[in-house]
Amino acid sequence: MTTYRCCFVLELVFVLLTVLTAAQDSAQLQLVDGENHCSGRVEILHEGIWGTVCRNNWEWRDSQVVCRQLGCGEVIHGTTYIQSDSRPIWLENMNCRGGESHLWNCPSSGWGPHDCSQQEVVGVLCSGFVRLAGEHGLCSGRVEVNSGGDWILVSYGNFMLPTAEVICTELWCGKPVSVLRNVSRYSQSPELRLVGGRSHCAGRIEILHQDTWGTICDDSWDLKDAQVVCRQLGCGVALNAMTSAHFGAGSGPIWLSEVNCIGKESHVWKCPSLGWHKSFCDHNEDAGVICSGFVRLAGGGGLCSGVVEVNSGGNWTQVSDGNFIFANARVICAELGCGKAASVLGDVAFKSANGQVWAEEFQCRGQEQRLWFCPRVPCPGGSCQPSGAVHIVCSEYAEVRLMNNGTSRCEGQVELNTSQGWRTLCASHWNMANANVVCRQLGCGIAISTPKGAYYLERGEEIWKDRFHCSGSESFLWSCPVTALGVPACAPGNTASVVCSGSQTQLRPQCNDSAGSAASEGSASNCSDSRELRLVEAGGRCAGRVEILQQGSWGTICDDSWDLSDAHVVCRQLGCGVALRALGSAHFGAGSGPIWLDDVNCTGVESHVWKCPSQGWGQHDCRHKEDAGVICSEFLALRMVSEDQECAGWLEIFYNQTWGSVCRTPMDVTTLSVICRQLGCGESGSVNFSVVPRDGSRPQWVDGIQCRKTDTSFWQCPSEPWKHRSCSSRDEAYVMCADREKLRLRGGDSECTGRVEVWHEGTWGTVCDDTWSLAEAAVVCRQLGCGSALEALREAAFGPGNGSIWLDEVRCRGSESSLWDCAAAPWRQSNCKHEEDAGVRCSGTKSVLAPVPGIFSIPGILCVILGALLLLVLVIMGIQMHSWRAQLQALHSFEDAAAEALYQEIDYLMKSEENILDSPEPPGQHVDATGNGYDDVEELPALEMSTFPGMSEKYLSSEEGSGDRYSQTAISLQSPREAGHCSMGEKEFTLILRSEDPQYDDIELDAM
């Protein structure tokens, strides 16, 4: 009996084990919502239902098991998905060792369903099991498979066409066209790359031949050879053929020398040369190229936003928005080094000069290294019929989340997914407006509170210190203005947190619509107010004319009773510190549209300016010449100071009410590009390290500026904190920006003789010889510093050029300083061929004139002496004229008594007006310009801040994170009426700011 029972128990255990094994074997694994079967969200079929895996404690080894189980090679990276449906979460707290055959064999919390915190589930991107390797994209090349991390070539023995069909289908590459057997163990053909440049489309040329990378000698290397390289790499057209190891000396063999392409070859090794490994060169003669690139973003105010354009044999062509997918945008942003794709906008008006649209649709999967490698299909009918062009915005940030210890996905510590991974955001300047944008973006309703550090999770990473300045109406956090310049490091634990209501359908209650109604700070922050506030016409978000968006229209505020208390409310509402001046009489120019508020009478503690007592919406007796304005403490401005140049000089920042210099460390090419672009001085620049240091005392405000490619404004660039002495005067930055358009001569026997070529839209092109004469040649020679013009040559006297013919019908007077100042047909509007390219022969050799502040040339000294003598003669003549006038008045004193009394009365009035103009407006006190009943009385000017006498200045004042730029030469923040009374020889920057205390501390908003 006992034996029978034991046998029965053993049989029962065996049956149970069989059932459990069968249940496990019936489980299935897949990756979904990815670009292919080897990427996406991890899903498991268990008990007949597909479910997910919680991200808690998920690590690299867990992802490795998933990739191996699916036969998808190695792990590239893991990712996170937010689960919004009711599917079960089958597994949690995975702890794989890495060698398991199935994911469910790993230690875990067991089969669920589980209640995963924040409903975050895992996703995996695997390398795939098979790939086609080579230089021709993802859909052709040598067959290689992944075996434990290494890619191994597949033998051609018994390799059949059905196998190729499976591979092409797996890689989403259509059907196989051909299968080549008996390929050498070396590359099917040599491979090509560029090394040492700023992008993958610029650098030293290297060829992989016989499994060894080598270089090309620069003997006879020219633009035709470079053109073949750029086209072969899918990098557009060649801009320059570089020699003498311009990108550094390479190593290994020098594979090719005496390359002599005609420009049409498909591969550079198909051009005539001395043959493989036949060279008399060393690596100091390595050849290089600079290509235009295949794709760019144009017209967006920077390198990382704009309309998508691709280069087709020399011309930039816009891409249509028809069937343009987000994966394309991801590839483009990554290729350009611009972070992540934040948005894709369609239906943008076409602006292509030649009216052409790219005739193919890109079908990227999102993993390609470049757009060139993405699959493409012709547009239906051979031509695209889009509604418009496509506009992409790339961003340093592309995801936001709220992290906590598992309570809810709609509350917690604010984290951003940056190019460096997930980073916690600092609480400095974090407010309810920012929080409402985050809650709306996450579908979590409205913001309830912003407890600083309440959900602090120690991660050991630096806290992200970028400051967001949202109005509250933005759809995404990265659509808000951002500042990072001068922002100090964040204290540990001082992290931004948000508590959202959690309901996607919950809306913020409507605010009281009546102007002047009282509301507490908390209720004002949690009500839905469609109104917006801004400051305009001062070049920055923290100074300018006050404007309010009400009922869909922007309008102004009348300056009646406008004072510092009112201005304080405006500055605090905008996150701009405290008010320095309250300005009236349309100091920043007259606005337009409605005048929304009048007789505003704030106490200074209101949350919004429309909460202050006033006459009510639209109730006023004013005109726009009485528009109110403010200048806040966080107003910033940027300028260049030079004796005679607009786009070169000492870089200065207006901060803490004082102009100070900028330190030049490290000041790399990206930072210089942002500076020059913001000042309207082209796309690139350099630092002059040989300039003589300036005399005088001034603050050195900031050092360590390191702009990112995604930064559209100088104020977005991270740096060291603001300091009064960030460096010595020897380390102040003297920046020289490249002109927006450039000019050169090619094909002649010197730099001052040759075919005229101009740089426009990123490429070199020529000038047609229609109407070309000595007058135009004189301008070219003068602009290049090559003396006078000897000949104006036509009919491609120095050989035909290539690329675009940028200019035609050029008509100069001969006295212009630049060819761009001459009249001409619109850019690229020409009926010429390159056989009509214009040329010049100048009298001199090219000289570089780089004026150094503080050192004058002999002609300059002579001009100063002659000017002084002329001034002395004018003074003497003036004294004599005054004497003659006095004698004349004495002679006719009796006859003109009445007239003299009248003149004296006028003179008295003029002196009285001068006395008023010479007296500054008391700080914080508004002068009512309309108190005497005269509407047209002149505005009383306030304290002025003078510039350096005799220096021209290039300014730009902008702290807008959105990238809006304002550039002017010799900015004057005066009203148009004031500007009319200025001397033409005097340049002033009349900021209404105090400068008596250069060590004025940075003002914390929380203390106000």
Summary of the structure (lengths in Angstrom):
residues: 1008
radius of gyration: 35.0
end to end distance: 90.3
largest distance: 154.7
contacts: 3231
relative contact order: 0.06
helix: 21%
strand: 28%
